[in-house]
Amino acid sequence: MGYMNDGLGMTDSLAAGSDWSASDIELADTVRDFEAARVLVIGDIILDRYVSGSVQRLSPEAPIPVLRPTGGRSTLGGAANVALNIATLGGQAVLVGAIGDDAAGAEIAALLAATPGITPALLTVPGRPTTAKTRFMSGAHQLLRLDEETTAPLTAEAADTLLATVEQALADVSVVVLSDYAKGVLCDGVLDAILLRARAAGRLVIADPKRADFGAYRGATILTPNELEVRVGTSIDASQDADADRAGRAALEATGGDAVLVTRSAKGLTLVRRGAPPLHFPTRAREVADVSGAGDTLVAALSVALGAGAELPQAAMLANITAGISVGKQGTATVSCQELLGVLHIEELVATDRKVSTWDEAIGRVAAWHAQGLRVGFANGCFDLIHPGHVRLLSEARAACDRLIVALNSDASVKRLKGPTRPVQNETARATVMASLAPVDLVVLFGEDTPLELIATLRPDVLVKGADYTIEQVVGGDLVQGWGGRVVLVNLAEGHSTTGTIRRMTAPAAAE
């Protein structure tokens, strides 16, 4: 069923020693598993209305614009927007909340009925108005917002009915989201009871808070406050990385949970885990059109990724990217898994260039990997014309480590080793091709005849070479073994070599 709590307050997915780094290719694999996620969303359900029109004059009665309406639309908001985002990303959402016996409530019910991927379990409370927010828009500009709502807590009878619904729904989900908009559904008695029931069922709980007292969410696994909320809740300004870490840890102590994810708008996210250093994720937004609903999108993506089997840091990375797409859209917007995969593919292509590194850059990257406890592998060669033997070597090399560096002989080095007609492809072309291969994490050029100096500089943990060498013949093998690493010899695919390929290509011309 996914992430069951082990009773010690720490799920396997949140283990402090987990590898947090993931390529966009690996993230895309998780996105393709989103359909396996089943998430229970509980909280305040809101109807978001938009009235659009044009403004051509000011009112003679007061210095305010006169809006002439030309259209309108309604969308799901609050907890319902979280559920909508989950469904749009490909997951399955069960939505529990309260609506009134009124037109806005009927509109919400109709919108939910028309949305695949959401199973609504709504409580209709007579006499309680459905929360509705109407925004009056001129182009992209919001002129006025009208809020129709109550913040009164649920009655005892309504609370008991809602809790019974929650208890029944917990059996079919692995992740629970508490979407608190301070409209009275997650009142004191209800919030406490849900947290107790979810924890007893071993479910991972994500709380998106609105209360200033984070202690009210004690028992939640992950808290997701924004920068303002964490400042109000902890009295710590989280605008700088170090302060965001401090604020996150204060919030962590208040909830007794496993992690706090502080959303920091243009500065990205800060993930604070118990017993682990903070992780700061820069924003992935390309442009910002509207931040409305971005928090709902982020929480939805986080819950779906965790429900699909991702570890928390990878889930946070995906949530960050998804929210970045959302803020580029006007109004409360959702993001589909196809959009997310498209962005990851673009980033993957851009990342190809980022893989090609100078020696100094490589030193920093390797130091960071080692600081994360990752095993760094090293393979080298001319790699002039990529063939199946190369692919096998690189695939098995990557399987023997967590991150793989490929050191390429420079053009001058290849000429000295192979003769004046080589290389067939220059070093830029060879580095570009090598960087595009999935097993490769970093590409570095070296101009010497052997990579001995580069090996000594980067200090890899695993040195990989073809099995046509012996361990004693592998350049740098003694160095790597000397600092506790190992040498791996890979059996090469027979019948494949760059020299042989060139010979076959030139043989007909020679015969003529």
C-alpha positions as CSV (number, residue, x, y, z in Angstrom):
1,M,0.0,0.0,0.0
2,G,3.0,2.3,-0.3
3,Y,4.3,4.2,2.7
4,M,3.2,2.6,5.9
5,N,4.6,4.1,9.1
6,D,7.0,1.8,10.9
7,G,5.8,3.0,14.3
8,L,9.1,4.9,14.9
9,G,8.0,8.1,13.3
10,M,10.2,7.6,10.2
11,T,9.1,5.8,7.0
12,D,11.6,4.2,4.7
13,S,11.0,6.9,2.1
14,L,12.1,9.5,4.5
15,A,15.3,7.8,5.7
16,A,18.0,10.4,6.4
17,G,20.6,8.5,4.5
18,S,18.6,8.3,1.2
19,D,20.2,9.5,-2.0
20,W,18.4,12.8,-2.8
21,S,19.9,13.5,-6.2
22,A,18.0,12.3,-9.3
23,S,18.3,13.0,-12.9
24,D,15.4,14.2,-15.0
25,I,15.3,10.8,-16.6
26,E,14.8,9.2,-13.2
27,L,12.2,11.7,-12.3
28,A,10.3,11.0,-15.5
29,D,10.3,7.3,-14.6
30,T,8.5,8.3,-11.4
31,V,6.0,10.4,-13.3
32,R,5.1,7.4,-15.4
33,D,4.2,5.6,-12.2
34,F,1.8,8.4,-10.9
35,E,-1.2,6.3,-11.9
36,A,-0.4,4.0,-8.9
37,A,-0.9,6.7,-6.4
38,R,-4.1,6.8,-4.3
39,V,-4.4,9.9,-2.1
40,L,-7.1,10.9,0.4
41,V,-7.6,14.7,0.5
42,I,-9.4,16.1,3.5
43,G,-10.1,19.8,4.0
44,D,-11.9,23.0,3.1
45,I,-13.6,22.8,-0.3
46,I,-13.9,26.1,-2.2
47,L,-15.6,27.2,-5.4
48,D,-13.4,29.6,-7.4
49,R,-15.4,31.8,-9.7
50,Y,-14.0,34.2,-12.3
51,V,-16.0,37.0,-13.9
52,S,-14.0,38.5,-16.8
53,G,-14.8,41.7,-18.7
54,S,-13.5,45.0,-19.9
55,V,-13.1,48.3,-18.1
56,Q,-13.5,51.5,-20.2
57,R,-14.4,54.1,-17.6
58,L,-14.6,55.0,-13.9
59,S,-17.8,55.1,-12.0
60,P,-19.3,58.6,-11.5
61,E,-20.3,57.4,-8.0
62,A,-16.8,56.6,-6.7
63,P,-13.3,56.4,-8.1
64,I,-13.6,52.8,-9.0
65,P,-13.6,51.0,-12.4
66,V,-16.8,49.9,-14.0
67,L,-16.5,46.3,-15.2
68,R,-18.6,45.2,-18.2
69,P,-18.7,41.4,-18.0
70,T,-18.1,39.3,-21.1
71,G,-17.7,35.8,-19.6
72,G,-17.2,33.7,-16.6
73,R,-16.1,30.3,-15.4
74,S,-16.0,28.3,-12.2
75,T,-13.2,25.9,-11.0
76,L,-12.6,23.7,-8.0
77,G,-10.6,25.4,-5.2
78,G,-9.1,24.6,-1.8
79,A,-9.0,20.9,-1.0
80,A,-11.0,20.2,-4.2
81,N,-8.2,21.9,-6.2
82,V,-5.6,19.6,-4.6
83,A,-7.8,16.6,-5.6
84,L,-8.1,18.0,-9.2
85,N,-4.4,18.4,-9.4
86,I,-3.8,14.9,-8.3
87,A,-6.3,13.6,-10.9
88,T,-4.8,15.7,-13.6
89,L,-1.3,14.4,-12.8
90,G,-2.6,10.8,-13.2
91,G,-3.2,9.8,-9.6
92,Q,-6.5,8.8,-7.9
93,A,-8.0,11.1,-5.3
94,V,-10.6,10.5,-2.7
95,L,-12.0,13.9,-1.6
96,V,-13.6,14.4,1.8
97,G,-15.1,17.7,2.9
98,A,-18.2,19.7,3.5
99,I,-20.4,21.8,1.3
100,G,-23.7,23.7,1.8
101,D,-27.1,22.9,0.5
102,D,-26.9,25.8,-2.0
103,A,-26.1,26.7,-5.6
104,A,-22.3,26.8,-5.0
105,G,-22.4,23.4,-3.4
106,A,-24.4,22.0,-6.3
107,E,-21.9,23.5,-8.8
108,I,-19.0,21.9,-6.9
109,A,-20.8,18.5,-7.0
110,A,-21.3,18.9,-10.7
111,L,-17.7,19.8,-11.4
112,L,-16.5,16.8,-9.4
113,A,-18.9,14.4,-11.1
114,A,-17.4,15.5,-14.5
115,T,-13.8,15.0,-13.4
116,P,-12.3,11.5,-13.8
117,G,-9.8,10.4,-11.1
118,I,-11.7,12.0,-8.2
119,T,-14.0,10.0,-5.9
120,P,-16.0,12.6,-3.9
121,A,-17.2,11.8,-0.4
122,L,-18.8,15.1,0.4
123,L,-20.9,16.0,3.5
124,T,-23.8,18.3,2.8
125,V,-24.4,20.5,5.8
126,P,-27.8,22.3,5.7
127,G,-27.5,25.9,6.8
128,R,-23.8,26.1,6.2
129,P,-22.8,28.1,3.2
130,T,-20.4,26.7,0.6
131,T,-17.2,28.7,0.5
132,A,-17.1,30.6,-2.8
133,K,-14.6,33.2,-4.0
134,T,-15.5,35.3,-6.9
135,R,-12.8,37.2,-8.7
136,F,-13.6,40.1,-11.0
137,M,-11.0,40.3,-13.8
138,S,-10.1,42.8,-16.5
139,G,-7.6,41.0,-18.7
140,A,-4.9,39.5,-16.4
141,H,-5.7,42.1,-13.6
142,Q,-7.9,41.3,-10.6
143,L,-10.1,44.2,-9.7
144,L,-12.0,42.7,-6.7
145,R,-12.6,39.5,-4.9
146,L,-15.9,38.6,-3.2
147,D,-15.7,35.9,-0.5
148,E,-18.8,34.1,0.6
149,E,-17.9,31.8,3.5
150,T,-18.1,30.8,7.1
151,T,-15.1,29.9,9.3
152,A,-17.3,28.3,12.1
153,P,-16.3,24.8,13.1
154,L,-18.4,21.9,12.0
155,T,-21.2,20.9,14.4
156,A,-20.6,17.8,16.5
157,E,-23.0,15.8,14.3
158,A,-21.3,16.8,11.1
159,A,-17.9,16.2,12.5
160,D,-18.9,12.6,13.5
161,T,-20.2,11.9,10.0
162,L,-17.1,13.3,8.4
163,L,-14.8,11.2,10.6
164,A,-16.7,8.1,9.8
165,T,-16.2,8.8,6.1
166,V,-12.5,9.4,6.7
167,E,-12.1,6.1,8.6
168,Q,-13.7,4.2,5.7
169,A,-11.6,5.9,3.1
170,L,-8.3,5.3,4.9
171,A,-8.3,1.6,3.9
172,D,-7.8,2.4,0.2
173,V,-5.1,5.0,0.2
174,S,-1.4,5.3,1.0
175,V,-1.1,9.1,1.5
176,V,-3.3,11.6,3.3
177,V,-3.4,15.3,2.5
178,L,-4.8,17.7,5.0
179,S,-5.7,20.9,3.0
180,D,-6.4,23.4,5.7
181,Y,-7.8,26.8,4.5
182,A,-9.1,27.8,8.0
183,K,-12.8,27.5,6.9
184,G,-13.8,25.3,9.8
185,V,-13.7,21.7,8.4
186,L,-10.3,20.9,10.0
187,C,-11.4,22.3,13.4
188,D,-9.7,21.2,16.7
189,G,-11.6,18.0,17.3
190,V,-11.7,16.9,13.7
191,L,-8.0,17.6,13.0
192,D,-6.9,15.7,16.1
193,A,-9.1,12.7,15.4
194,I,-8.0,12.5,11.7
195,L,-4.3,12.6,12.7
196,L,-4.8,9.8,15.3
197,R,-6.7,7.6,12.8
198,A,-4.3,8.1,10.0
199,R,-1.3,7.4,12.2
200,A,-3.0,4.2,13.6
201,A,-3.6,3.1,10.0
202,G,0.1,3.7,9.1
203,R,-0.6,6.3,6.5
204,L,1.8,9.1,5.5
205,V,0.2,12.4,6.3
206,I,1.0,15.7,4.5
207,A,-0.4,18.8,6.3
208,D,-0.7,22.1,4.4
209,P,-1.2,24.4,7.3
210,K,-3.1,27.6,7.9
211,R,-2.9,27.8,11.7
212,A,-0.1,29.8,13.4
213,D,0.3,27.0,16.0
214,F,2.1,24.2,14.2
215,G,1.6,22.0,17.3
216,A,-2.0,21.5,16.1
217,Y,-0.7,19.3,13.3
218,R,1.3,17.1,15.7
219,G,1.3,13.6,14.2
220,A,1.6,14.7,10.6
221,T,4.5,13.2,8.7
222,I,5.3,16.2,6.5
223,L,4.4,19.8,7.0
224,T,4.4,22.2,4.0
225,P,4.2,25.8,5.2
226,N,5.1,28.7,2.9
227,E,7.6,31.4,3.9
228,L,4.9,33.6,5.5
229,E,3.3,30.7,7.4
230,V,6.6,29.4,8.8
231,R,7.5,33.0,9.9
232,V,4.2,33.4,11.7
233,G,4.5,29.9,13.2
234,T,8.1,30.0,14.4
235,S,8.9,33.8,14.5
236,I,11.9,33.1,12.2
237,D,12.3,34.9,8.9
238,A,13.0,32.1,6.3
239,S,14.1,34.4,3.5
240,Q,17.7,33.1,3.7
241,D,18.7,29.4,3.3
242,A,20.2,29.1,6.8
243,D,17.2,30.8,8.4
244,A,14.8,28.6,6.4
245,D,16.6,25.6,7.8
246,R,16.2,27.0,11.4
247,A,12.6,27.7,10.8
248,G,12.0,24.3,9.4
249,R,13.6,22.6,12.3
250,A,11.5,24.7,14.8
251,A,8.4,23.6,12.9
252,L,9.6,20.0,12.9
253,E,9.9,20.0,16.7
254,A,6.4,21.5,17.0
255,T,4.8,18.7,14.9
256,G,7.0,15.9,16.0
257,G,7.0,14.7,12.4
258,D,9.6,13.5,10.0
259,A,10.0,16.5,7.6
260,V,9.1,20.1,6.9
261,L,9.0,21.4,3.3
262,V,9.2,25.2,3.3
263,T,8.0,26.7,0.1
264,R,9.8,30.0,-0.6
265,S,8.3,31.4,-3.8
266,A,11.0,32.6,-6.2
267,K,13.7,31.1,-3.9
268,G,12.4,27.6,-4.4
269,L,12.0,25.0,-1.6
270,T,13.9,24.0,1.6
271,L,13.5,20.5,2.8
272,V,14.3,19.8,6.4
273,R,14.4,16.2,7.6
274,R,15.0,14.9,11.0
275,G,18.7,13.8,11.4
276,A,19.7,15.0,8.0
277,P,21.2,18.2,6.5
278,P,18.8,20.6,4.8
279,L,18.2,20.4,1.0
280,H,17.6,23.6,-0.9
281,F,15.9,23.3,-4.3
282,P,16.0,26.4,-6.5
283,T,12.8,27.3,-8.3
284,R,12.3,25.7,-11.7
285,A,9.8,28.3,-12.9
286,R,10.6,29.9,-16.2
287,E,8.1,32.8,-15.9
288,V,5.5,33.8,-13.4
289,A,2.0,34.7,-14.6
290,D,-0.1,33.9,-11.5
291,V,0.7,32.2,-8.2
292,S,-3.0,31.4,-7.4
293,G,-3.3,27.7,-6.5
294,A,0.4,27.0,-6.8
295,G,0.6,25.7,-3.3
296,D,-2.2,23.2,-4.0
297,T,-0.4,22.0,-7.1
298,L,2.8,21.6,-5.2
299,V,1.2,19.5,-2.4
300,A,-0.7,17.4,-5.0
301,A,2.5,16.6,-6.9
302,L,4.3,15.8,-3.6
303,S,1.6,13.4,-2.5
304,V,1.3,11.7,-5.9
305,A,5.0,11.2,-6.2
306,L,5.2,9.7,-2.7
307,G,2.2,7.5,-3.5
308,A,4.0,6.4,-6.7
309,G,7.0,5.2,-4.7
310,A,9.4,8.1,-4.8
311,E,11.6,9.0,-1.9
312,L,10.8,12.3,-0.3
313,P,13.7,14.4,-1.8
314,Q,12.8,13.2,-5.3
315,A,9.1,13.9,-4.6
316,A,10.1,17.4,-3.5
317,M,12.0,17.9,-6.7
318,L,9.0,16.9,-8.8
319,A,6.7,19.1,-6.7
320,N,9.0,22.0,-7.3
321,I,9.1,21.5,-11.0
322,T,5.3,21.0,-11.2
323,A,4.6,24.2,-9.2
324,G,7.0,26.0,-11.5
325,I,4.8,25.0,-14.5
326,S,1.7,26.1,-12.6
327,V,2.8,29.6,-11.9
328,G,3.4,30.2,-15.6
329,K,-0.4,29.9,-16.2
330,Q,-3.1,32.5,-15.6
331,G,-5.5,31.8,-12.6
332,T,-5.9,28.6,-10.6
333,A,-4.4,26.0,-12.9
334,T,-3.5,22.4,-13.0
335,V,-0.6,20.5,-14.6
336,S,-0.9,17.3,-16.5
337,C,1.6,14.4,-16.3
338,Q,2.2,15.0,-20.0
339,E,3.2,18.6,-19.4
340,L,5.5,17.5,-16.6
341,L,7.1,14.9,-18.8
342,G,7.6,17.4,-21.5
343,V,9.4,19.8,-19.2
344,L,11.6,17.0,-17.9
345,H,12.5,16.1,-21.4
346,I,13.5,19.7,-22.2
347,E,15.5,19.9,-19.0
348,E,17.1,16.5,-19.9
349,L,18.4,18.0,-23.2
350,V,19.7,21.1,-21.5
351,A,21.3,18.9,-18.9
352,T,23.3,17.2,-21.6
353,D,25.4,20.3,-22.0
354,R,25.7,20.7,-18.2
355,K,27.3,17.2,-18.0
356,V,30.4,18.4,-19.9
357,S,32.7,19.8,-17.3
358,T,36.1,21.4,-16.7
359,W,38.5,19.8,-14.2
360,D,37.7,22.4,-11.6
361,E,34.0,21.9,-12.0
362,A,34.4,18.2,-11.8
363,I,36.3,18.5,-8.6
364,G,33.3,20.3,-7.0
365,R,30.7,17.9,-8.4
366,V,32.6,14.9,-7.2
367,A,33.1,16.5,-3.7
368,A,29.3,17.0,-3.5
369,W,28.6,13.5,-4.5
370,H,31.0,12.1,-1.9
371,A,29.4,14.4,0.7
372,Q,26.1,12.7,-0.1
373,G,27.7,9.3,0.4
374,L,27.6,8.3,-3.3
375,R,30.0,6.0,-4.9
376,V,31.7,7.7,-7.9
377,G,32.8,5.6,-10.9
378,F,35.4,6.4,-13.5
379,A,35.8,5.2,-17.1
380,N,38.0,6.6,-19.8
381,G,38.8,6.2,-23.5
382,C,38.7,7.9,-26.9
383,F,35.1,6.8,-27.6
384,D,35.5,8.0,-31.2
385,L,32.6,6.1,-32.8
386,I,30.1,4.8,-30.2
387,H,29.3,1.1,-30.7
388,P,27.6,-1.7,-28.7
389,G,30.8,-2.5,-26.9
390,H,31.0,1.0,-25.5
391,V,27.3,0.9,-24.5
392,R,27.8,-2.3,-22.6
393,L,30.9,-0.9,-20.9
394,L,29.1,2.2,-19.8
395,S,26.0,0.4,-18.7
396,E,27.9,-2.0,-16.5
397,A,30.1,0.8,-15.2
398,R,27.1,2.7,-14.1
399,A,25.6,-0.4,-12.4
400,A,28.8,-0.6,-10.3
401,C,28.5,3.0,-8.9
402,D,26.0,5.8,-8.1
403,R,27.5,8.4,-10.4
404,L,29.7,7.8,-13.5
405,I,32.4,10.0,-14.8
406,V,33.7,9.4,-18.4
407,A,37.1,10.9,-19.1
408,L,37.6,11.5,-22.9
409,N,41.0,11.8,-24.5
410,S,41.3,15.2,-26.2
411,D,41.9,15.4,-30.0
412,A,45.6,15.9,-29.5
413,S,45.8,12.9,-27.2
414,V,43.9,10.7,-29.6
415,K,46.2,11.6,-32.5
416,R,49.2,10.6,-30.5
417,L,47.7,7.3,-29.5
418,K,45.8,6.3,-32.7
419,G,47.6,8.2,-35.5
420,P,47.1,11.3,-37.7
421,T,43.8,10.2,-39.2
422,R,42.1,10.0,-35.8
423,P,39.8,11.0,-34.2
424,V,37.0,10.7,-36.7
425,Q,34.8,13.0,-34.5
426,N,36.4,16.0,-32.8
427,E,36.3,16.3,-29.0
428,T,33.3,18.5,-28.9
429,A,31.2,16.1,-30.9
430,R,32.5,13.1,-28.8
431,A,31.7,14.9,-25.5
432,T,28.2,15.9,-26.7
433,V,27.4,12.3,-27.7
434,M,28.8,10.9,-24.5
435,A,26.9,13.4,-22.4
436,S,23.6,12.4,-24.0
437,L,23.9,8.8,-22.9
438,A,21.8,7.9,-19.8
439,P,24.5,6.0,-17.8
440,V,26.9,9.0,-17.9
441,D,26.7,11.7,-15.2
442,L,29.8,13.7,-16.1
443,V,32.2,14.1,-19.0
444,V,35.7,15.5,-18.6
445,L,38.4,15.9,-21.3
446,F,42.0,15.2,-20.6
447,G,45.0,15.9,-22.8
448,E,47.6,13.5,-21.4
449,D,48.2,10.0,-22.9
450,T,46.7,8.4,-19.7
451,P,44.1,9.6,-17.2
452,L,46.4,9.0,-14.2
453,E,46.5,12.7,-13.2
454,L,42.8,13.1,-13.5
455,I,42.2,9.9,-11.5
456,A,44.5,11.2,-8.7
457,T,42.6,14.5,-8.8
458,L,39.1,13.2,-8.6
459,R,39.7,10.2,-6.4
460,P,36.9,7.9,-7.7
461,D,35.7,5.0,-5.7
462,V,35.3,2.6,-8.7
463,L,37.6,2.4,-11.8
464,V,36.1,0.6,-14.8
465,K,38.0,-0.9,-17.7
466,G,37.4,-3.6,-20.3
467,A,38.2,-7.2,-19.5
468,D,40.9,-7.2,-22.2
469,Y,43.1,-5.6,-19.4
470,T,44.2,-7.2,-16.2
471,I,43.8,-5.3,-12.9
472,E,47.6,-4.8,-12.9
473,Q,47.5,-3.1,-16.3
474,V,44.7,-0.6,-15.5
475,V,46.2,2.9,-15.2
476,G,45.4,4.3,-11.8
477,G,44.2,1.0,-10.5
478,D,46.8,1.0,-7.7
479,L,45.8,4.5,-6.7
480,V,42.1,3.7,-6.4
481,Q,42.7,0.5,-4.5
482,G,45.1,2.4,-2.2
483,W,42.3,4.7,-1.0
484,G,39.9,1.9,-0.5
485,G,38.2,1.8,-3.9
486,R,38.0,-1.1,-6.4
487,V,38.7,-1.9,-10.1
488,V,36.0,-3.4,-12.1
489,L,36.7,-5.3,-15.4
490,V,33.8,-5.5,-17.9
491,N,33.5,-8.2,-20.5
492,L,33.2,-6.4,-23.8
493,A,30.8,-7.3,-26.6
494,E,32.8,-9.2,-29.2
495,G,33.2,-8.1,-32.7
496,H,32.9,-4.4,-32.0
497,S,35.7,-1.8,-32.2
498,T,36.1,1.7,-33.6
499,T,39.2,0.6,-35.6
500,G,37.3,-2.3,-37.1
501,T,34.4,-0.1,-38.0
502,I,36.7,2.4,-39.8
503,R,38.5,-0.5,-41.6
504,R,35.1,-1.8,-42.9
505,M,34.1,1.7,-44.0
506,T,37.3,2.3,-45.9
507,A,37.7,-1.2,-47.4
508,P,35.6,-0.7,-50.5
509,A,37.3,2.6,-51.4
510,A,40.7,0.9,-51.0
511,A,39.6,-1.9,-53.3
512,E,38.7,0.6,-56.0
